[in-house]
Structures are given as C-alpha cells and as structure tokens.
Amino acid sequence: MNIKENAVVRYIKDSLAELTKVTWPTKNQAIKLTGIVLVFVLLTAVFLAVVDFGFNWIYTYILTSAK
C-alpha cells in the first residue's frame, strides 16, 4: 500500500514541476487565441446548421414527392 501512495505523490510532484516549465501565453495572446477559437466555433456551427437544414429540406422533398 505504501508503494502506491508514493507513486501517486511522486506523480503529483512531477506534474507540478512540469507545470513550472510551461510557457504560458500573455493576456493579449490568450484573448486573441480565444477570439480565434470562438470565430471558428461560430463558423462551424453555421456550416452544420446549413447542412442540417439542407438535408432536412431534401428529406422533406423526397417524402412529399413520394405521395
């Protein structure tokens, strides 16, 4: 049991040590990158909405034409 506890403690200490080596972005970089991500997410959402409405229209057209 003591070996597992030491492994967990060592893992946490090593993880914290690695976090000190990370080069964190500046506030301006973080804001810019967040903006880029939000624009990309918005464009992807619009694209998927258009595709969804298109498939819905095709599906409805096929079902109403089959009658």
N, C-alpha and C positions, 0 to 999 in steps of 0.2 A: 504494500500500500504506500509506503514511503517513497518508492521509486516513481510511481505515477504522480504523486504530488510534486516531486522535484522536477519532473518533466514539464508539468503544467506551469510551475513557477518559472522555470528556465525559458519556456516558450513566451510567456508574458514579458519577461525581462528583455529577451531578444527582440520581440516585436516593438517594444518601446524604444530600444536602442536604434532599430531601423528607422523608426519614425523621426528620429533626430537628424537622420541623413537626407530626408526628403527635402527637395527644393519646392517650397510652397509658392503658389502664384501670388502676385501682388493683388491689392484690392481692385485696381483697374483691370488687370488681366482677368481676374475672376468674374468681374461684371461683364467684360467683353465676351468671354467664353460662354457665360450663362446666356447672354443675348443670342449668340450664335446657335446654341442648343435650342432655345425657345423658338427661334425662327424655323429651324429645321423641323422641330416637332409640329409646328403650325402648318408648314408646307406638307408634311407627311399626312397630317390629319385631313387637310383639304383634298389631297390626292386620293386618299382612301374613301373619303365621302363621295367624291365624284365617281370613282369606280363602283362604289356600292349603289349609288343612285342609277348608274348606267346598267348594272346587272339587274337591278330591280325593274327598270323600265323594259329591258329585253325580256325578262321573265314574265312580266305582266302582258306584254305584247304577244308573246307566244301563247299564253293561256287564253287570252281573249280571241286570238285568231283561230284557235283550235275549235271553237264552238260552232 
